[in-house]
Amino acid sequence: MTESTKPAEDLYALQPDPSGAEALQLAAETDAATTAPVKEPSYGWMMVRELVETVVLSLIIFLLIRQVVQNYRIENHSMEPNFYEGQFVLVNKLAYWLGEPKRGDVVVFHNPRNTNEDYIKRIIGIPGDTVEVRDQTVFINGQPLPEDFPHNAMPPGEFIGPIVIGDGQLFVMGDNRPNSSDSRVFGPIAQDLVVGQAWLRIWPLTEFGIVQHEDLAPEGALSQ
């Protein structure tokens, strides 16, 4: 009986060396694969991408800053002689998230009669105060309000109140008393209308500086 056999496939057997022509072709293919240039984005596309990233980042920063501060141009004479038309101020929009309004603060708020307009005035009365105007003098809880800062006095014969300032309300007046539409006209304003506290005067540069707070109750004895 004859028996035919076929050698088993040797997994560890060495492969025969390629012939000379095959070796040259294999080397050429290897060199071509290793030296093929990697396709890179064009310079124009990189410039466009960087521009878009810069614009988006600038917009994000701008929106974040707008949540904290906002610039306003003064467009009336109601705060003379301390603020003049054409001046620019930065308003701290977080001031009353972190603290309470105080007499003497200068604030920007939405006009209660037209919320598309913004006014700048000084806080005169806070919740719990009784405000009265007579004899060219402002009275808080029956006592004359100390006003040692520059302001234009009210004309003779003006009488307001007494008005009790409720919770969440503020009584505001312009420093130019004869030429200011304020709480003497539209009454106390809701604190929700306040945009923020005037913080920094940025224009003109000759007037650049922090907006000073005027302490209208130095002894703290005017609140009921």
Secondary structure as a PSIPRED ss2 file (coil, helix, strand):
# PSIPRED VFORMAT (PSIPRED V4.0)

   1 M C   1.000  0.000  0.000
   2 T C   1.000  0.000  0.000
   3 E C   1.000  0.000  0.000
   4 S C   1.000  0.000  0.000
   5 T C   1.000  0.000  0.000
   6 K C   1.000  0.000  0.000
   7 P C   1.000  0.000  0.000
   8 A C   1.000  0.000  0.000
   9 E C   1.000  0.000  0.000
  10 D C   1.000  0.000  0.000
  11 L C   1.000  0.000  0.000
  12 Y C   1.000  0.000  0.000
  13 A C   1.000  0.000  0.000
  14 L C   1.000  0.000  0.000
  15 Q C   1.000  0.000  0.000
  16 P C   1.000  0.000  0.000
  17 D C   1.000  0.000  0.000
  18 P C   1.000  0.000  0.000
  19 S C   1.000  0.000  0.000
  20 G H   0.000  1.000  0.000
  21 A H   0.000  1.000  0.000
  22 E H   0.000  1.000  0.000
  23 A H   0.000  1.000  0.000
  24 L H   0.000  1.000  0.000
  25 Q H   0.000  1.000  0.000
  26 L H   0.000  1.000  0.000
  27 A H   0.000  1.000  0.000
  28 A H   0.000  1.000  0.000
  29 E H   0.000  1.000  0.000
  30 T H   0.000  1.000  0.000
  31 D H   0.000  1.000  0.000
  32 A H   0.000  1.000  0.000
  33 A H   0.000  1.000  0.000
  34 T H   0.000  1.000  0.000
  35 T H   0.000  1.000  0.000
  36 A C   1.000  0.000  0.000
  37 P C   1.000  0.000  0.000
  38 V C   1.000  0.000  0.000
  39 K C   1.000  0.000  0.000
  40 E C   1.000  0.000  0.000
  41 P C   1.000  0.000  0.000
  42 S C   1.000  0.000  0.000
  43 Y H   0.000  1.000  0.000
  44 G H   0.000  1.000  0.000
  45 W H   0.000  1.000  0.000
  46 M H   0.000  1.000  0.000
  47 M H   0.000  1.000  0.000
  48 V H   0.000  1.000  0.000
  49 R H   0.000  1.000  0.000
  50 E H   0.000  1.000  0.000
  51 L H   0.000  1.000  0.000
  52 V H   0.000  1.000  0.000
  53 E H   0.000  1.000  0.000
  54 T H   0.000  1.000  0.000
  55 V H   0.000  1.000  0.000
  56 V H   0.000  1.000  0.000
  57 L H   0.000  1.000  0.000
  58 S H   0.000  1.000  0.000
  59 L H   0.000  1.000  0.000
  60 I H   0.000  1.000  0.000
  61 I H   0.000  1.000  0.000
  62 F H   0.000  1.000  0.000
  63 L H   0.000  1.000  0.000
  64 L H   0.000  1.000  0.000
  65 I H   0.000  1.000  0.000
  66 R H   0.000  1.000  0.000
  67 Q C   1.000  0.000  0.000
  68 V C   1.000  0.000  0.000
  69 V E   0.000  0.000  1.000
  70 Q E   0.000  0.000  1.000
  71 N E   0.000  0.000  1.000
  72 Y E   0.000  0.000  1.000
  73 R E   0.000  0.000  1.000
  74 I C   1.000  0.000  0.000
  75 E C   1.000  0.000  0.000
  76 N C   1.000  0.000  0.000
  77 H C   1.000  0.000  0.000
  78 S C   1.000  0.000  0.000
  79 M C   1.000  0.000  0.000
  80 E C   1.000  0.000  0.000
  81 P C   1.000  0.000  0.000
  82 N C   1.000  0.000  0.000
  83 F C   1.000  0.000  0.000
  84 Y C   1.000  0.000  0.000
  85 E C   1.000  0.000  0.000
  86 G C   1.000  0.000  0.000
  87 Q C   1.000  0.000  0.000
  88 F E   0.000  0.000  1.000
  89 V E   0.000  0.000  1.000
  90 L E   0.000  0.000  1.000
  91 V E   0.000  0.000  1.000
  92 N E   0.000  0.000  1.000
  93 K C   1.000  0.000  0.000
  94 L C   1.000  0.000  0.000
  95 A H   0.000  1.000  0.000
  96 Y H   0.000  1.000  0.000
  97 W H   0.000  1.000  0.000
  98 L H   0.000  1.000  0.000
  99 G C   1.000  0.000  0.000
 100 E C   1.000  0.000  0.000
 101 P C   1.000  0.000  0.000
 102 K C   1.000  0.000  0.000
 103 R C   1.000  0.000  0.000
 104 G C   1.000  0.000  0.000
 105 D C   1.000  0.000  0.000
 106 V E   0.000  0.000  1.000
 107 V E   0.000  0.000  1.000
 108 V E   0.000  0.000  1.000
 109 F E   0.000  0.000  1.000
 110 H E   0.000  0.000  1.000
 111 N E   0.000  0.000  1.000
 112 P C   1.000  0.000  0.000
 113 R C   1.000  0.000  0.000
 114 N E   0.000  0.000  1.000
 115 T E   0.000  0.000  1.000
 116 N E   0.000  0.000  1.000
 117 E E   0.000  0.000  1.000
 118 D E   0.000  0.000  1.000
 119 Y E   0.000  0.000  1.000
 120 I E   0.000  0.000  1.000
 121 K E   0.000  0.000  1.000
 122 R E   0.000  0.000  1.000
 123 I E   0.000  0.000  1.000
 124 I E   0.000  0.000  1.000
 125 G E   0.000  0.000  1.000
 126 I C   1.000  0.000  0.000
 127 P C   1.000  0.000  0.000
 128 G C   1.000  0.000  0.000
 129 D C   1.000  0.000  0.000
 130 T E   0.000  0.000  1.000
 131 V E   0.000  0.000  1.000
 132 E E   0.000  0.000  1.000
 133 V E   0.000  0.000  1.000
 134 R E   0.000  0.000  1.000
 135 D C   1.000  0.000  0.000
 136 Q C   1.000  0.000  0.000
 137 T E   0.000  0.000  1.000
 138 V E   0.000  0.000  1.000
 139 F E   0.000  0.000  1.000
 140 I E   0.000  0.000  1.000
 141 N C   1.000  0.000  0.000
 142 G C   1.000  0.000  0.000
 143 Q E   0.000  0.000  1.000
 144 P E   0.000  0.000  1.000
 145 L C   1.000  0.000  0.000
 146 P C   1.000  0.000  0.000
 147 E C   1.000  0.000  0.000
 148 D C   1.000  0.000  0.000
 149 F C   1.000  0.000  0.000
 150 P C   1.000  0.000  0.000
 151 H C   1.000  0.000  0.000
 152 N E   0.000  0.000  1.000
 153 A C   1.000  0.000  0.000
 154 M C   1.000  0.000  0.000
 155 P C   1.000  0.000  0.000
 156 P C   1.000  0.000  0.000
 157 G C   1.000  0.000  0.000
 158 E C   1.000  0.000  0.000
 159 F C   1.000  0.000  0.000
 160 I E   0.000  0.000  1.000
 161 G E   0.000  0.000  1.000
 162 P E   0.000  0.000  1.000
 163 I E   0.000  0.000  1.000
 164 V E   0.000  0.000  1.000
 165 I C   1.000  0.000  0.000
 166 G C   1.000  0.000  0.000
 167 D C   1.000  0.000  0.000
 168 G C   1.000  0.000  0.000
 169 Q E   0.000  0.000  1.000
 170 L E   0.000  0.000  1.000
 171 F E   0.000  0.000  1.000
 172 V E   0.000  0.000  1.000
 173 M E   0.000  0.000  1.000
 174 G C   1.000  0.000  0.000
 175 D C   1.000  0.000  0.000
 176 N E   0.000  0.000  1.000
 177 R H   0.000  1.000  0.000
 178 P H   0.000  1.000  0.000
 179 N H   0.000  1.000  0.000
 180 S C   1.000  0.000  0.000
 181 S C   1.000  0.000  0.000
 182 D C   1.000  0.000  0.000
 183 S H   0.000  1.000  0.000
 184 R H   0.000  1.000  0.000
 185 V H   0.000  1.000  0.000
 186 F H   0.000  1.000  0.000
 187 G C   1.000  0.000  0.000
 188 P C   1.000  0.000  0.000
 189 I E   0.000  0.000  1.000
 190 A E   0.000  0.000  1.000
 191 Q H   0.000  1.000  0.000
 192 D H   0.000  1.000  0.000
 193 L H   0.000  1.000  0.000
 194 V E   0.000  0.000  1.000
 195 V E   0.000  0.000  1.000
 196 G E   0.000  0.000  1.000
 197 Q E   0.000  0.000  1.000
 198 A E   0.000  0.000  1.000
 199 W E   0.000  0.000  1.000
 200 L E   0.000  0.000  1.000
 201 R E   0.000  0.000  1.000
 202 I E   0.000  0.000  1.000
 203 W E   0.000  0.000  1.000
 204 P C   1.000  0.000  0.000
 205 L H   0.000  1.000  0.000
 206 T H   0.000  1.000  0.000
 207 E H   0.000  1.000  0.000
 208 F C   1.000  0.000  0.000
 209 G E   0.000  0.000  1.000
 210 I E   0.000  0.000  1.000
 211 V C   1.000  0.000  0.000
 212 Q C   1.000  0.000  0.000
 213 H C   1.000  0.000  0.000
 214 E C   1.000  0.000  0.000
 215 D C   1.000  0.000  0.000
 216 L C   1.000  0.000  0.000
 217 A C   1.000  0.000  0.000
 218 P C   1.000  0.000  0.000
 219 E C   1.000  0.000  0.000
 220 G C   1.000  0.000  0.000
 221 A C   1.000  0.000  0.000
 222 L C   1.000  0.000  0.000
 223 S C   1.000  0.000  0.000
 224 Q C   1.000  0.000  0.000
